[in-house]
């Protein structure tokens, strides 16, 4: 229980540092109306992203692996991960394990704009811009 409390305290500290508001459980609408409000993980994922922004990766064009944002290293989701078959487009990971490939463990899905929002000193918009949204230049063909 002490470890769970310490983890919660760390998350609260990270959320306060990046100015994410905390919700008071006593104000929860689900307690007032017998309706269960879906749990939102965005605040927690943002707090984790603010601490591990350096460990971010984007799904490669082939869809088989990921490339880290800053160093463009090829990394893969560990087969034991619950996100192994889902393959989110943008992720943050906690650790890398080197076996036959370099595998990411303890990963979460993130939104790319969080990186420039939470770490503007480290990321620029050009680094996280979605390459697929850019228009490809037309090839000139000779006749």
PyMOL commands that place a pseudoatom at each C-alpha (Angstrom):
pseudoatom trace, name=CA, resn=UNK, resi=1, chain=A, elem=C, hetatm=0, pos=[0.000, 0.000, 0.000]
pseudoatom trace, name=CA, resn=UNK, resi=2, chain=A, elem=C, hetatm=0, pos=[2.915, 2.334, 0.700]
pseudoatom trace, name=CA, resn=UNK, resi=3, chain=A, elem=C, hetatm=0, pos=[4.207, 1.799, -2.830]
pseudoatom trace, name=CA, resn=UNK, resi=4, chain=A, elem=C, hetatm=0, pos=[0.767, 2.573, -4.303]
pseudoatom trace, name=CA, resn=UNK, resi=5, chain=A, elem=C, hetatm=0, pos=[0.542, 5.756, -2.217]
pseudoatom trace, name=CA, resn=UNK, resi=6, chain=A, elem=C, hetatm=0, pos=[4.044, 6.818, -3.303]
pseudoatom trace, name=CA, resn=UNK, resi=7, chain=A, elem=C, hetatm=0, pos=[3.145, 6.216, -6.963]
pseudoatom trace, name=CA, resn=UNK, resi=8, chain=A, elem=C, hetatm=0, pos=[-0.032, 8.259, -6.571]
pseudoatom trace, name=CA, resn=UNK, resi=9, chain=A, elem=C, hetatm=0, pos=[1.908, 11.072, -4.896]
pseudoatom trace, name=CA, resn=UNK, resi=10, chain=A, elem=C, hetatm=0, pos=[4.391, 11.088, -7.786]
pseudoatom trace, name=CA, resn=UNK, resi=11, chain=A, elem=C, hetatm=0, pos=[1.588, 11.277, -10.341]
pseudoatom trace, name=CA, resn=UNK, resi=12, chain=A, elem=C, hetatm=0, pos=[-0.111, 14.103, -8.428]
pseudoatom trace, name=CA, resn=UNK, resi=13, chain=A, elem=C, hetatm=0, pos=[3.194, 15.988, -8.311]
pseudoatom trace, name=CA, resn=UNK, resi=14, chain=A, elem=C, hetatm=0, pos=[3.714, 15.586, -12.056]
pseudoatom trace, name=CA, resn=UNK, resi=15, chain=A, elem=C, hetatm=0, pos=[0.145, 16.689, -12.764]
pseudoatom trace, name=CA, resn=UNK, resi=16, chain=A, elem=C, hetatm=0, pos=[0.573, 19.803, -10.621]
pseudoatom trace, name=CA, resn=UNK, resi=17, chain=A, elem=C, hetatm=0, pos=[3.883, 20.614, -12.314]
pseudoatom trace, name=CA, resn=UNK, resi=18, chain=A, elem=C, hetatm=0, pos=[2.292, 20.643, -15.771]
pseudoatom trace, name=CA, resn=UNK, resi=19, chain=A, elem=C, hetatm=0, pos=[-0.831, 22.406, -14.476]
pseudoatom trace, name=CA, resn=UNK, resi=20, chain=A, elem=C, hetatm=0, pos=[-3.311, 19.573, -14.932]
pseudoatom trace, name=CA, resn=UNK, resi=21, chain=A, elem=C, hetatm=0, pos=[-6.242, 20.004, -12.587]
pseudoatom trace, name=CA, resn=UNK, resi=22, chain=A, elem=C, hetatm=0, pos=[-7.038, 17.307, -10.065]
pseudoatom trace, name=CA, resn=UNK, resi=23, chain=A, elem=C, hetatm=0, pos=[-10.656, 16.212, -9.674]
pseudoatom trace, name=CA, resn=UNK, resi=24, chain=A, elem=C, hetatm=0, pos=[-12.101, 15.771, -6.212]
pseudoatom trace, name=CA, resn=UNK, resi=25, chain=A, elem=C, hetatm=0, pos=[-13.686, 12.300, -5.896]
pseudoatom trace, name=CA, resn=UNK, resi=26, chain=A, elem=C, hetatm=0, pos=[-16.464, 13.774, -3.719]
pseudoatom trace, name=CA, resn=UNK, resi=27, chain=A, elem=C, hetatm=0, pos=[-17.601, 15.829, -6.735]
pseudoatom trace, name=CA, resn=UNK, resi=28, chain=A, elem=C, hetatm=0, pos=[-17.913, 12.719, -8.909]
pseudoatom trace, name=CA, resn=UNK, resi=29, chain=A, elem=C, hetatm=0, pos=[-21.180, 12.816, -10.864]
pseudoatom trace, name=CA, resn=UNK, resi=30, chain=A, elem=C, hetatm=0, pos=[-21.454, 9.024, -10.779]
pseudoatom trace, name=CA, resn=UNK, resi=31, chain=A, elem=C, hetatm=0, pos=[-22.022, 9.106, -6.996]
pseudoatom trace, name=CA, resn=UNK, resi=32, chain=A, elem=C, hetatm=0, pos=[-24.842, 11.625, -7.347]
pseudoatom trace, name=CA, resn=UNK, resi=33, chain=A, elem=C, hetatm=0, pos=[-26.807, 9.948, -10.149]
pseudoatom trace, name=CA, resn=UNK, resi=34, chain=A, elem=C, hetatm=0, pos=[-26.116, 6.174, -10.069]
pseudoatom trace, name=CA, resn=UNK, resi=35, chain=A, elem=C, hetatm=0, pos=[-24.580, 6.606, -13.536]
pseudoatom trace, name=CA, resn=UNK, resi=36, chain=A, elem=C, hetatm=0, pos=[-21.004, 5.409, -14.000]
pseudoatom trace, name=CA, resn=UNK, resi=37, chain=A, elem=C, hetatm=0, pos=[-18.915, 8.064, -15.720]
pseudoatom trace, name=CA, resn=UNK, resi=38, chain=A, elem=C, hetatm=0, pos=[-16.222, 6.418, -17.880]
pseudoatom trace, name=CA, resn=UNK, resi=39, chain=A, elem=C, hetatm=0, pos=[-12.777, 6.684, -16.348]
pseudoatom trace, name=CA, resn=UNK, resi=40, chain=A, elem=C, hetatm=0, pos=[-10.573, 9.131, -18.223]
pseudoatom trace, name=CA, resn=UNK, resi=41, chain=A, elem=C, hetatm=0, pos=[-6.877, 8.327, -18.281]
pseudoatom trace, name=CA, resn=UNK, resi=42, chain=A, elem=C, hetatm=0, pos=[-5.778, 11.417, -20.183]
pseudoatom trace, name=CA, resn=UNK, resi=43, chain=A, elem=C, hetatm=0, pos=[-4.566, 13.307, -17.106]
pseudoatom trace, name=CA, resn=UNK, resi=44, chain=A, elem=C, hetatm=0, pos=[-2.502, 10.367, -15.892]
pseudoatom trace, name=CA, resn=UNK, resi=45, chain=A, elem=C, hetatm=0, pos=[-1.074, 9.695, -19.342]
pseudoatom trace, name=CA, resn=UNK, resi=46, chain=A, elem=C, hetatm=0, pos=[-0.114, 13.378, -19.659]
pseudoatom trace, name=CA, resn=UNK, resi=47, chain=A, elem=C, hetatm=0, pos=[1.602, 13.278, -16.264]
pseudoatom trace, name=CA, resn=UNK, resi=48, chain=A, elem=C, hetatm=0, pos=[3.583, 10.181, -17.261]
pseudoatom trace, name=CA, resn=UNK, resi=49, chain=A, elem=C, hetatm=0, pos=[4.454, 11.770, -20.608]
pseudoatom trace, name=CA, resn=UNK, resi=50, chain=A, elem=C, hetatm=0, pos=[5.804, 14.854, -18.844]
pseudoatom trace, name=CA, resn=UNK, resi=51, chain=A, elem=C, hetatm=0, pos=[8.230, 12.633, -16.940]
pseudoatom trace, name=CA, resn=UNK, resi=52, chain=A, elem=C, hetatm=0, pos=[9.228, 10.310, -19.784]
pseudoatom trace, name=CA, resn=UNK, resi=53, chain=A, elem=C, hetatm=0, pos=[9.004, 12.630, -22.805]
pseudoatom trace, name=CA, resn=UNK, resi=54, chain=A, elem=C, hetatm=0, pos=[12.488, 11.585, -23.923]
pseudoatom trace, name=CA, resn=UNK, resi=55, chain=A, elem=C, hetatm=0, pos=[11.279, 7.977, -24.281]
pseudoatom trace, name=CA, resn=UNK, resi=56, chain=A, elem=C, hetatm=0, pos=[8.773, 8.617, -27.038]
pseudoatom trace, name=CA, resn=UNK, resi=57, chain=A, elem=C, hetatm=0, pos=[8.390, 6.709, -30.288]
pseudoatom trace, name=CA, resn=UNK, resi=58, chain=A, elem=C, hetatm=0, pos=[6.251, 6.788, -33.410]
pseudoatom trace, name=CA, resn=UNK, resi=59, chain=A, elem=C, hetatm=0, pos=[4.950, 3.862, -35.429]
pseudoatom trace, name=CA, resn=UNK, resi=60, chain=A, elem=C, hetatm=0, pos=[7.097, 3.351, -38.520]
pseudoatom trace, name=CA, resn=UNK, resi=61, chain=A, elem=C, hetatm=0, pos=[5.627, 3.573, -41.993]
pseudoatom trace, name=CA, resn=UNK, resi=62, chain=A, elem=C, hetatm=0, pos=[5.704, -0.198, -42.435]
pseudoatom trace, name=CA, resn=UNK, resi=63, chain=A, elem=C, hetatm=0, pos=[3.776, -0.657, -39.190]
pseudoatom trace, name=CA, resn=UNK, resi=64, chain=A, elem=C, hetatm=0, pos=[6.077, -3.390, -37.908]
pseudoatom trace, name=CA, resn=UNK, resi=65, chain=A, elem=C, hetatm=0, pos=[8.070, -1.331, -35.417]
pseudoatom trace, name=CA, resn=UNK, resi=66, chain=A, elem=C, hetatm=0, pos=[8.661, 2.120, -34.013]
pseudoatom trace, name=CA, resn=UNK, resi=67, chain=A, elem=C, hetatm=0, pos=[11.279, 4.831, -34.365]
pseudoatom trace, name=CA, resn=UNK, resi=68, chain=A, elem=C, hetatm=0, pos=[12.313, 6.906, -31.376]
pseudoatom trace, name=CA, resn=UNK, resi=69, chain=A, elem=C, hetatm=0, pos=[11.652, 10.581, -31.997]
pseudoatom trace, name=CA, resn=UNK, resi=70, chain=A, elem=C, hetatm=0, pos=[15.059, 12.116, -31.311]
pseudoatom trace, name=CA, resn=UNK, resi=71, chain=A, elem=C, hetatm=0, pos=[17.511, 9.384, -32.333]
pseudoatom trace, name=CA, resn=UNK, resi=72, chain=A, elem=C, hetatm=0, pos=[15.398, 7.457, -34.854]
pseudoatom trace, name=CA, resn=UNK, resi=73, chain=A, elem=C, hetatm=0, pos=[16.376, 4.090, -33.308]
pseudoatom trace, name=CA, resn=UNK, resi=74, chain=A, elem=C, hetatm=0, pos=[14.280, 1.098, -34.328]
pseudoatom trace, name=CA, resn=UNK, resi=75, chain=A, elem=C, hetatm=0, pos=[12.409, -0.304, -31.334]
pseudoatom trace, name=CA, resn=UNK, resi=76, chain=A, elem=C, hetatm=0, pos=[9.537, -2.761, -30.938]
pseudoatom trace, name=CA, resn=UNK, resi=77, chain=A, elem=C, hetatm=0, pos=[6.710, -3.339, -28.463]
pseudoatom trace, name=CA, resn=UNK, resi=78, chain=A, elem=C, hetatm=0, pos=[7.499, -6.254, -26.163]
pseudoatom trace, name=CA, resn=UNK, resi=79, chain=A, elem=C, hetatm=0, pos=[5.322, -9.300, -27.032]
pseudoatom trace, name=CA, resn=UNK, resi=80, chain=A, elem=C, hetatm=0, pos=[4.010, -9.491, -23.445]
pseudoatom trace, name=CA, resn=UNK, resi=81, chain=A, elem=C, hetatm=0, pos=[2.524, -5.977, -23.693]
pseudoatom trace, name=CA, resn=UNK, resi=82, chain=A, elem=C, hetatm=0, pos=[-1.244, -5.541, -23.865]
pseudoatom trace, name=CA, resn=UNK, resi=83, chain=A, elem=C, hetatm=0, pos=[-0.652, -3.045, -26.714]
pseudoatom trace, name=CA, resn=UNK, resi=84, chain=A, elem=C, hetatm=0, pos=[1.400, -5.534, -28.751]
pseudoatom trace, name=CA, resn=UNK, resi=85, chain=A, elem=C, hetatm=0, pos=[-1.351, -6.245, -31.279]
pseudoatom trace, name=CA, resn=UNK, resi=86, chain=A, elem=C, hetatm=0, pos=[-3.003, -2.810, -31.112]
pseudoatom trace, name=CA, resn=UNK, resi=87, chain=A, elem=C, hetatm=0, pos=[0.115, -0.878, -32.205]
pseudoatom trace, name=CA, resn=UNK, resi=88, chain=A, elem=C, hetatm=0, pos=[-0.791, 2.701, -31.254]
pseudoatom trace, name=CA, resn=UNK, resi=89, chain=A, elem=C, hetatm=0, pos=[0.697, 5.402, -33.474]
pseudoatom trace, name=CA, resn=UNK, resi=90, chain=A, elem=C, hetatm=0, pos=[2.505, 7.361, -30.707]
pseudoatom trace, name=CA, resn=UNK, resi=91, chain=A, elem=C, hetatm=0, pos=[3.789, 5.917, -27.427]
pseudoatom trace, name=CA, resn=UNK, resi=92, chain=A, elem=C, hetatm=0, pos=[5.956, 6.631, -24.410]
pseudoatom trace, name=CA, resn=UNK, resi=93, chain=A, elem=C, hetatm=0, pos=[7.896, 3.774, -22.835]
pseudoatom trace, name=CA, resn=UNK, resi=94, chain=A, elem=C, hetatm=0, pos=[9.603, 3.246, -19.492]
pseudoatom trace, name=CA, resn=UNK, resi=95, chain=A, elem=C, hetatm=0, pos=[12.420, 0.881, -20.416]
pseudoatom trace, name=CA, resn=UNK, resi=96, chain=A, elem=C, hetatm=0, pos=[14.156, -0.837, -23.304]
pseudoatom trace, name=CA, resn=UNK, resi=97, chain=A, elem=C, hetatm=0, pos=[15.140, -4.495, -23.192]
pseudoatom trace, name=CA, resn=UNK, resi=98, chain=A, elem=C, hetatm=0, pos=[17.728, -5.785, -25.644]
pseudoatom trace, name=CA, resn=UNK, resi=99, chain=A, elem=C, hetatm=0, pos=[17.308, -9.389, -26.785]
pseudoatom trace, name=CA, resn=UNK, resi=100, chain=A, elem=C, hetatm=0, pos=[17.180, -10.270, -30.465]
pseudoatom trace, name=CA, resn=UNK, resi=101, chain=A, elem=C, hetatm=0, pos=[15.590, -6.831, -30.958]
pseudoatom trace, name=CA, resn=UNK, resi=102, chain=A, elem=C, hetatm=0, pos=[15.295, -3.722, -28.815]
pseudoatom trace, name=CA, resn=UNK, resi=103, chain=A, elem=C, hetatm=0, pos=[11.934, -4.041, -27.059]
pseudoatom trace, name=CA, resn=UNK, resi=104, chain=A, elem=C, hetatm=0, pos=[9.972, -1.339, -25.211]
pseudoatom trace, name=CA, resn=UNK, resi=105, chain=A, elem=C, hetatm=0, pos=[8.301, -2.310, -21.957]
pseudoatom trace, name=CA, resn=UNK, resi=106, chain=A, elem=C, hetatm=0, pos=[5.726, -0.467, -19.858]
pseudoatom trace, name=CA, resn=UNK, resi=107, chain=A, elem=C, hetatm=0, pos=[4.271, 1.642, -22.657]
pseudoatom trace, name=CA, resn=UNK, resi=108, chain=A, elem=C, hetatm=0, pos=[1.302, 3.976, -22.933]
pseudoatom trace, name=CA, resn=UNK, resi=109, chain=A, elem=C, hetatm=0, pos=[-0.393, 5.577, -25.898]
pseudoatom trace, name=CA, resn=UNK, resi=110, chain=A, elem=C, hetatm=0, pos=[-0.005, 9.353, -26.171]
pseudoatom trace, name=CA, resn=UNK, resi=111, chain=A, elem=C, hetatm=0, pos=[-1.116, 12.198, -28.395]
pseudoatom trace, name=CA, resn=UNK, resi=112, chain=A, elem=C, hetatm=0, pos=[1.765, 13.754, -30.374]
pseudoatom trace, name=CA, resn=UNK, resi=113, chain=A, elem=C, hetatm=0, pos=[0.814, 17.320, -29.460]
pseudoatom trace, name=CA, resn=UNK, resi=114, chain=A, elem=C, hetatm=0, pos=[1.444, 16.513, -25.799]
pseudoatom trace, name=CA, resn=UNK, resi=115, chain=A, elem=C, hetatm=0, pos=[5.178, 16.390, -26.537]
pseudoatom trace, name=CA, resn=UNK, resi=116, chain=A, elem=C, hetatm=0, pos=[5.363, 20.019, -27.649]
pseudoatom trace, name=CA, resn=UNK, resi=117, chain=A, elem=C, hetatm=0, pos=[2.921, 21.042, -24.928]
pseudoatom trace, name=CA, resn=UNK, resi=118, chain=A, elem=C, hetatm=0, pos=[4.750, 19.291, -22.070]
pseudoatom trace, name=CA, resn=UNK, resi=119, chain=A, elem=C, hetatm=0, pos=[8.353, 19.527, -23.317]
pseudoatom trace, name=CA, resn=UNK, resi=120, chain=A, elem=C, hetatm=0, pos=[8.616, 22.574, -25.602]
pseudoatom trace, name=CA, resn=UNK, resi=121, chain=A, elem=C, hetatm=0, pos=[12.283, 22.885, -24.650]
pseudoatom trace, name=CA, resn=UNK, resi=122, chain=A, elem=C, hetatm=0, pos=[12.959, 19.470, -26.167]
pseudoatom trace, name=CA, resn=UNK, resi=123, chain=A, elem=C, hetatm=0, pos=[10.563, 18.962, -29.088]
pseudoatom trace, name=CA, resn=UNK, resi=124, chain=A, elem=C, hetatm=0, pos=[9.602, 21.159, -32.004]
pseudoatom trace, name=CA, resn=UNK, resi=125, chain=A, elem=C, hetatm=0, pos=[6.448, 20.868, -34.094]
pseudoatom trace, name=CA, resn=UNK, resi=126, chain=A, elem=C, hetatm=0, pos=[8.505, 19.678, -37.070]
pseudoatom trace, name=CA, resn=UNK, resi=127, chain=A, elem=C, hetatm=0, pos=[9.775, 16.658, -35.123]
pseudoatom trace, name=CA, resn=UNK, resi=128, chain=A, elem=C, hetatm=0, pos=[6.315, 15.434, -34.236]
pseudoatom trace, name=CA, resn=UNK, resi=129, chain=A, elem=C, hetatm=0, pos=[4.427, 16.523, -37.319]
pseudoatom trace, name=CA, resn=UNK, resi=130, chain=A, elem=C, hetatm=0, pos=[2.606, 13.631, -38.931]
pseudoatom trace, name=CA, resn=UNK, resi=131, chain=A, elem=C, hetatm=0, pos=[4.467, 12.866, -42.150]
pseudoatom trace, name=CA, resn=UNK, resi=132, chain=A, elem=C, hetatm=0, pos=[1.412, 11.231, -43.675]
pseudoatom trace, name=CA, resn=UNK, resi=133, chain=A, elem=C, hetatm=0, pos=[-0.527, 14.502, -43.509]
pseudoatom trace, name=CA, resn=UNK, resi=134, chain=A, elem=C, hetatm=0, pos=[2.109, 16.341, -45.505]
pseudoatom trace, name=CA, resn=UNK, resi=135, chain=A, elem=C, hetatm=0, pos=[1.519, 16.498, -49.219]
pseudoatom trace, name=CA, resn=UNK, resi=136, chain=A, elem=C, hetatm=0, pos=[4.109, 14.541, -51.106]
pseudoatom trace, name=CA, resn=UNK, resi=137, chain=A, elem=C, hetatm=0, pos=[5.739, 16.435, -53.969]
pseudoatom trace, name=CA, resn=UNK, resi=138, chain=A, elem=C, hetatm=0, pos=[4.650, 15.240, -57.382]
pseudoatom trace, name=CA, resn=UNK, resi=139, chain=A, elem=C, hetatm=0, pos=[7.240, 13.278, -59.278]
pseudoatom trace, name=CA, resn=UNK, resi=140, chain=A, elem=C, hetatm=0, pos=[8.276, 14.622, -62.622]
pseudoatom trace, name=CA, resn=UNK, resi=141, chain=A, elem=C, hetatm=0, pos=[8.097, 12.045, -65.356]
pseudoatom trace, name=CA, resn=UNK, resi=142, chain=A, elem=C, hetatm=0, pos=[9.874, 12.366, -68.653]
pseudoatom trace, name=CA, resn=UNK, resi=143, chain=A, elem=C, hetatm=0, pos=[8.236, 11.348, -71.876]
for i in range(1, 143): cmd.bond("trace and resi %d" % i, "trace and resi %d" % (i + 1))
show_as sticks, trace
zoom trace
